[in-house]
Amino acid sequence: MAKRQKSSPGPRQRGSRYIQSEENQTMECRIAYLRPGQIRARLAECPAVYIPFGPLEWHGPHLPYGMDPLNAEAVALRACAKSGGVVWGTQFWGTERERRPEQLRSLGFKPNEYVVGMDFPNHSLKSMYCPEEVFAIIVREILRETVTLGAKLAVLVNGHGAENHIAVFKRLETEFNASGPLKVYFRLAAPKDALKTGSGEHAAAMETSILMHLHAPSVDLKTLPPHPEPLHYRDYGIVDGPGFDGSGGPEHALTPPADPRTKANPEWGREIVETSASELAEEVREKVKGA
């Protein structure tokens, strides 16, 4: 007769608190996949809720629309695995505004053209932006729901760089931190060093590397013209920092260091995501202590 295998023990209950197995504590942190006792146990150890954000948006013909939220999600999951807490469902929401005249000139447009975000006139699909007042309501409601979990810290992990999009996060961060029991921390899903050099890029070598690491089948560099043909900003919606900052070259084209055809690689992408997650986890640990 075969030996009867021992069944895996379930969570032990001590008073009103569930004590989860080590596997449950470390392998899964997405709130949608956790039972109530698991959520309570994780928040008892680290009362932080990570909330990844980013719109579905044009990122050149070679990258998927989910670049921003997928990056935010990856950083949130890896940071949560290091710090504890739970990860809210990824939010495919974001907002944008019309480009300023000086930025339009740098990108190769006329200064009086009406261009919202990355919806350049000759792109085949528009991005999924919502008005900023709608976006603010969505973020506020998620923060309100986070309070009901008993969390002490909500971590807004953002993959999108629009000024008005970021302004919504910062305004709500200031409001919640001044008025309620829930503290809010806003963080871009990028390494600190990358944030010190002016505007970030869009769909260039860095973001392409991230997607090569996270989901290589979604990247297709063959949709771009062969190197060294210039990648003009307005034609492809691939932009580097100088393009956004108003200091782009006379051809209004991507500079060589940002060219995804020659500079992107998955190992760099892995390094970017891991650095972002490690920095964020350390920041969250400090914020939880303060909360």
BELTAGI-V545907 format. One record per helix or strand of 3 or more residues. SS is the DSSP state (h for helix, s for strand). FROM is the first residue (numbers start at 1). TO is the last residue. If there is no record, write none. Layout:
# BELTAGI-V545907
SS FROM TO
SS FROM TO
This chain:
# BELTAGI-V545907
s 12 14
s 17 19
h 22 27
h 31 33
h 36 45
s 48 53
h 67 83
h 101 107
h 132 148
s 153 158
h 163 179
s 183 188
h 192 195
h 205 218
h 221 223
h 233 236
h 241 245
h 256 258
h 260 263
h 266 290
